[in-house]
Amino acid sequence: MPLPEPAARQPLHNRQYDFRGYQRDDGLWDIEGRIVDTKTYAFANEHRGQIEPGTPVHDMHVRLTLDDNFVIRDIHAVTDSSPFAICPGATPNYRKLIGARIAPGWRDLLKRELGGTEGCTHITEMLMAIGTVAFQTIIPMLQKKSNKPATPGKRPRLLNTCHAFSADGPVVQRLWPEFWTGDDASTGSR
């Protein structure tokens, strides 16, 4: 279902994110992200001079190399285009994430380690989203490799992580009835 028809308007700014997950031949995983911001109009920039329409204002990349436990084994951040010459100076700070694990609290870790003047707002935003890209990339492959069914009675990690996986919703009722907390329509009880 598309968005409703908008009011008359003029396009001004475009932000594109691109995330990709890879399985490496050495058994590790690469998760890459890129952000590109462009404008539809030309404007003067102190650092770069005139920036023409469609020329990236921001063009930044990040690559995390993870193991099966979502521990960061390596990370590279690159700023190819930015509005200020100083911007690329923040990219080496992302190396401090080596050894960290993408797990609950990931966003808080990013804010604590790379918030404010320690990092780049745009690269950090990408890393916040990259957590879910990592899970979407790695978990299905690990499940396929292990070829074992879910442990009966073990609470699913996805429970209550989004609207679809609400403990009282129909998806949980169907997939994990033992963890369903909704009202039983026939008895009115939980």
MOMOFEN-V168601 format. One record per residue. RES is the residue in three letters. SS is DSSP state (h for helix, s for strand, l for the rest). Layout:
{{RES/SS} {RES/SS}}
This chain:
{{MET/l} {PRO/l} {LEU/l} {PRO/l} {GLU/l} {PRO/l} {ALA/l} {ALA/l} {ARG/l} {GLN/l} {PRO/l} {LEU/l} {HIS/s} {ASN/s} {ARG/s} {GLN/s} {TYR/s} {ASP/s} {PHE/s} {ARG/s} {GLY/s} {TYR/s} {GLN/s} {ARG/l} {ASP/l} {ASP/l} {GLY/l} {LEU/l} {TRP/s} {ASP/s} {ILE/s} {GLU/s} {GLY/s} {ARG/s} {ILE/s} {VAL/s} {ASP/s} {THR/s} {LYS/s} {THR/l} {TYR/l} {ALA/l} {PHE/s} {ALA/s} {ASN/s} {GLU/l} {HIS/l} {ARG/l} {GLY/s} {GLN/s} {ILE/s} {GLU/l} {PRO/l} {GLY/l} {THR/l} {PRO/l} {VAL/l} {HIS/s} {ASP/s} {MET/s} {HIS/s} {VAL/s} {ARG/s} {LEU/s} {THR/s} {LEU/s} {ASP/l} {ASP/l} {ASN/l} {PHE/l} {VAL/s} {ILE/s} {ARG/s} {ASP/s} {ILE/s} {HIS/s} {ALA/s} {VAL/s} {THR/s} {ASP/s} {SER/s} {SER/l} {PRO/l} {PHE/l} {ALA/l} {ILE/l} {CYS/h} {PRO/h} {GLY/h} {ALA/h} {THR/h} {PRO/h} {ASN/h} {TYR/h} {ARG/h} {LYS/h} {LEU/h} {ILE/l} {GLY/l} {ALA/l} {ARG/s} {ILE/l} {ALA/l} {PRO/l} {GLY/l} {TRP/h} {ARG/h} {ASP/h} {LEU/h} {LEU/h} {LYS/h} {ARG/h} {GLU/h} {LEU/h} {GLY/l} {GLY/h} {THR/h} {GLU/h} {GLY/l} {CYS/l} {THR/h} {HIS/h} {ILE/h} {THR/h} {GLU/h} {MET/h} {LEU/h} {MET/h} {ALA/h} {ILE/h} {GLY/h} {THR/h} {VAL/h} {ALA/h} {PHE/h} {GLN/h} {THR/h} {ILE/h} {ILE/h} {PRO/h} {MET/h} {LEU/h} {GLN/h} {LYS/h} {LYS/h} {SER/h} {ASN/l} {LYS/l} {PRO/l} {ALA/l} {THR/l} {PRO/l} {GLY/l} {LYS/l} {ARG/l} {PRO/l} {ARG/l} {LEU/l} {LEU/l} {ASN/l} {THR/l} {CYS/l} {HIS/l} {ALA/l} {PHE/l} {SER/l} {ALA/l} {ASP/l} {GLY/l} {PRO/h} {VAL/h} {VAL/h} {GLN/h} {ARG/h} {LEU/h} {TRP/l} {PRO/h} {GLU/h} {PHE/h} {TRP/l} {THR/l} {GLY/l} {ASP/l} {ASP/l} {ALA/l} {SER/l} {THR/l} {GLY/l} {SER/l} {ARG/l}}
